[in-house]
Amino acid sequence: MGAPGARRAVINADDFGLTRGVTEGILRAHRDGIVTSTTVMANMPYAAEAVRRLGEAPGLGVGVHLNAAQGEPVSAEGAALINADGEMDWFTPKLVKRCLLHPRLIGVIEAEFDAQIRLVIGWGVRPTHLDSHRHLHAFTPIFRRVARLAEKYDIPFVRLPYERLRGRGWPEAAARGKRTRWLLNRFSALNRRFKSRLHPTSGTWGIAHTGEIDAAWLIRAAAALPEGVTEIMTHPGLADDLTEKLTRLTMSRKHELDALTDPEVRRAFEDHHVEFIHYGQLR
């Protein structure tokens, strides 16, 4: 895991394959910036095209962004998750509540996640890790199924969506972000006791400030990162083909792309002796 006292950062860009613009933005954030890792949304229409473009980024670590919240399912079992338009359209609290009322849905979600992993592997990708759209895998009964899938497909790591920012002077996060962090921290406290080897990081930064990350935030993160490995979760992209129906993160993706490719940001990480890695380099 690196020399004692070393600080290492996985800079992950979520939503690879969501749209062409998001895909392009992520590739630019890797090529011209500090992004080291991404996770592909296997069930989205541009996912296969995104994977074909990975030849442009041989140094980019690639995991799977497990998705039962949006888009069309890729498994037969996933039909139980769709609405009248034939799509999955869930925010995590509502889907978790539905799983509590109808526990069989946990098996449905596992089958859909299994199919998405197989699809990505079938495209020739060896996934470095797993995470999920809208943090669904943090819900402990689903996390246990995701851990089982990680072992089934020899995927060594799963994101730990636990966030405790160090130091003072962080900008105030939106109420929604603070609520999300509070819930994820409590689920993560349970999950990290189970299959702890799946969690190589001390946590994931960027949860409470999702959609609000700028250059100043990243420069502060560079100075505040603890020893060991920390994931920083980002959402860069181009906004040309995004709609508010598809994602609440529209123009913020371009702002994050600008921040991630800012030379001052890279310099801050270098000045604080933070090593950029991806999950595949921890195996």
C-alpha positions in Angstrom: 0.0 0.0 0.0 3.0 2.3 -0.3 5.8 3.4 2.1 4.9 4.4 5.7 3.7 8.0 5.8 2.9 8.1 2.0 -0.2 9.8 0.8 -1.9 8.4 -2.3 -5.0 9.5 -4.1 -7.4 7.7 -6.5 -9.1 10.5 -8.5 -12.1 8.7 -9.8 -14.5 10.1 -12.5 -18.0 8.6 -12.2 -20.5 8.0 -15.0 -18.2 6.9 -17.9 -20.5 6.2 -20.8 -23.5 8.3 -19.5 -23.3 10.4 -22.7 -20.7 11.2 -25.3 -20.0 14.5 -23.6 -19.5 13.0 -20.2 -17.2 10.4 -21.8 -15.2 13.0 -23.6 -14.9 15.1 -20.5 -13.6 12.2 -18.5 -11.0 11.3 -21.1 -9.8 14.9 -21.2 -9.7 15.0 -17.4 -7.4 12.0 -17.5 -5.3 13.1 -20.5 -4.9 16.7 -19.4 -5.5 16.6 -15.7 -5.3 14.4 -12.6 -8.1 11.8 -13.1 -6.6 8.4 -12.7 -9.7 6.2 -12.6 -13.2 5.9 -13.9 -16.3 3.7 -13.6 -18.4 2.7 -16.6 -22.2 2.7 -16.6 -22.6 -0.5 -18.5 -26.4 -0.2 -19.1 -26.3 3.3 -20.6 -26.6 3.8 -24.4 -23.0 5.2 -24.8 -21.2 2.7 -22.6 -20.0 0.4 -25.4 -18.7 3.4 -27.3 -17.0 4.7 -24.2 -15.2 1.4 -23.6 -14.0 1.4 -27.2 -12.3 4.8 -26.6 -10.3 3.4 -23.7 -7.5 2.8 -26.1 -6.9 6.5 -25.9 -6.2 6.2 -22.2 -4.1 3.2 -21.5 -3.1 4.5 -18.0 -6.7 5.0 -16.8 -8.0 2.5 -14.3 -11.5 1.3 -15.1 -14.2 -0.1 -12.7 -17.9 -0.7 -13.0 -20.5 1.9 -11.9 -23.2 -0.5 -10.8 -26.6 1.0 -11.7 -30.1 0.1 -10.7 -31.3 3.7 -10.5 -31.3 4.9 -14.1 -31.6 3.7 -17.7 -32.7 0.4 -19.1 -31.7 -2.8 -17.4 -29.5 -5.3 -19.1 -30.8 -8.4 -17.3 -34.2 -10.1 -17.6 -34.6 -9.8 -13.9 -34.2 -6.1 -14.1 -37.7 -5.8 -15.6 -38.9 -5.7 -12.0 -37.2 -2.3 -11.6 -38.6 -0.5 -14.6 -41.4 2.1 -14.8 -44.1 2.5 -17.5 -41.5 3.9 -19.9 -39.4 0.8 -19.6 -36.6 2.5 -17.6 -35.2 2.3 -14.1 -35.8 5.7 -12.4 -35.0 5.5 -8.7 -33.5 7.7 -6.1 -31.7 5.6 -3.5 -33.9 6.3 -0.4 -37.0 5.2 -2.3 -35.4 2.1 -3.7 -34.0 1.1 -0.3 -37.5 1.6 1.2 -38.9 -0.6 -1.6 -36.3 -3.3 -0.9 -37.2 -3.3 2.8 -40.9 -3.8 1.9 -40.1 -6.4 -0.9 -36.8 -8.1 0.0 -36.9 -10.1 -3.2 -35.8 -6.9 -5.0 -32.4 -7.3 -3.4 -31.9 -10.4 -5.5 -33.2 -8.6 -8.6 -30.6 -5.9 -8.0 -27.9 -8.4 -7.6 -28.9 -10.1 -10.9 -28.8 -6.8 -12.7 -25.4 -5.9 -11.2 -24.1 -9.3 -12.2 -25.2 -8.8 -15.8 -23.6 -5.4 -15.9 -20.3 -6.7 -14.6 -20.4 -9.5 -17.2 -21.1 -7.0 -19.9 -18.1 -4.9 -19.1 -15.8 -8.0 -18.8 -17.2 -9.2 -22.2 -16.0 -5.8 -23.7 -12.5 -6.8 -22.7 -12.2 -4.7 -19.5 -10.7 -6.2 -16.3 -12.5 -4.1 -13.7 -10.2 -2.5 -11.0 -13.1 -2.0 -8.6 -16.8 -1.6 -8.1 -18.9 1.4 -7.0 -22.5 2.4 -7.7 -24.7 5.1 -9.2 -26.3 7.1 -6.4 -24.4 5.1 -3.8 -26.9 2.2 -3.8 -24.2 -0.3 -2.9 -23.8 1.4 0.5 -27.1 -0.1 1.7 -25.8 -3.0 3.8 -28.0 -5.8 2.4 -27.0 -4.8 -1.1 -23.4 -4.2 -0.2 -23.2 -7.9 0.9 -24.4 -8.9 -2.5 -21.9 -6.6 -4.2 -19.1 -8.1 -2.1 -20.2 -11.5 -3.3 -20.1 -10.4 -6.9 -16.6 -8.9 -6.4 -15.4 -12.3 -5.2 -17.2 -14.1 -8.0 -15.4 -12.0 -10.7 -12.1 -11.6 -8.9 -12.6 -7.8 -8.6 -10.4 -6.8 -5.7 -12.0 -3.6 -4.4 -15.3 -1.9 -3.7 -15.6 1.9 -3.0 -16.0 2.8 0.7 -18.3 5.9 0.6 -17.2 7.2 4.0 -16.2 10.8 4.2 -14.5 12.7 6.9 -12.7 15.8 5.6 -9.7 16.8 7.6 -8.8 20.3 8.6 -10.8 23.6 8.6 -11.9 26.0 6.0 -14.0 23.7 3.8 -16.9 25.4 2.0 -20.3 24.8 3.4 -22.0 21.8 1.7 -25.6 21.9 0.6 -28.1 20.3 3.0 -28.7 17.5 0.5 -25.0 16.7 0.4 -24.7 16.7 4.2 -27.6 14.4 4.6 -26.1 12.0 2.0 -22.8 12.0 3.8 -24.4 11.3 7.2 -26.3 8.3 5.9 -23.4 6.9 3.9 -21.0 7.2 6.9 -23.4 5.1 9.0 -23.8 2.4 6.4 -20.0 2.4 5.7 -19.3 1.9 9.4 -21.3 -1.4 9.2 -19.9 -2.4 5.8 -16.3 -2.0 6.6 -16.6 -4.7 9.2 -17.6 -7.2 6.5 -15.0 -8.2 3.9 -12.7 -5.3 5.1 -10.1 -6.4 2.5 -12.4 -5.0 -0.2 -11.8 -1.5 1.2 -8.2 -0.3 0.6 -9.0 3.3 1.1 -9.6 5.4 4.2 -12.8 6.6 2.5 -14.1 8.8 -0.3 -13.9 12.5 -0.5 -16.3 14.6 -2.6 -19.6 13.1 -1.3 -21.1 16.1 0.5 -19.8 18.5 -2.2 -21.0 16.5 -5.2 -21.5 19.0 -8.0 -19.6 21.7 -6.1 -16.0 20.7 -6.5 -13.8 23.4 -8.0 -10.0 24.1 -8.1 -10.0 25.7 -4.6 -11.6 22.6 -3.2 -9.1 20.3 -4.8 -6.2 22.4 -3.7 -7.5 22.2 -0.1 -7.9 18.4 -0.5 -4.3 18.1 -1.6 -3.1 19.8 1.6 -5.5 17.9 3.9 -5.3 14.3 2.7 -4.3 11.8 5.4 -1.6 9.1 5.1 -2.6 6.1 3.2 -5.0 5.9 0.2 -8.0 8.2 -0.3 -10.4 8.2 -3.2 -11.7 11.6 -4.5 -15.0 11.2 -6.3 -15.5 13.6 -9.2 -18.0 14.1 -12.0 -16.3 15.9 -15.0 -17.8 16.1 -18.4 -19.0 18.3 -21.2 -22.6 19.5 -20.7 -23.7 19.9 -24.4 -25.7 16.7 -24.4 -27.0 16.7 -20.8 -30.5 17.5 -19.6 -31.8 18.0 -16.1 -34.0 14.9 -16.6 -30.9 12.8 -17.2 -28.8 14.3 -14.4 -28.9 17.1 -11.9 -25.2 17.6 -12.6 -25.1 19.5 -15.8 -22.9 22.6 -16.0 -21.1 21.5 -12.8 -19.4 18.8 -14.9 -17.7 21.3 -17.1 -16.6 23.3 -14.0 -15.1 20.1 -12.5 -13.4 19.3 -15.8 -11.8 22.8 -15.7 -10.7 22.2 -12.1 -9.3 18.8 -12.7 -7.2 20.1 -15.6 -6.0 23.2 -13.8 -2.2 23.2 -13.6 -2.4 24.8 -10.1 -4.3 21.8 -8.9 -1.7 19.4 -10.1 1.0 21.5 -8.6 -0.7 21.5 -5.3 -0.8 17.7 -5.2 2.8 17.5 -6.3 3.9 20.1 -3.7 2.2 18.0 -1.0 3.9 14.8 -2.2 0.6 13.1 -3.1 1.0 10.1 -5.4 -1.7 9.6 -8.1 -2.8 6.0 -8.5 -5.8 3.9 -9.5 -7.3 0.9 -7.8 -5.6 -1.5 -10.2 -2.2 -0.4 -8.8 -3.2 -1.5 -5.2 -3.8 -5.1 -6.1 
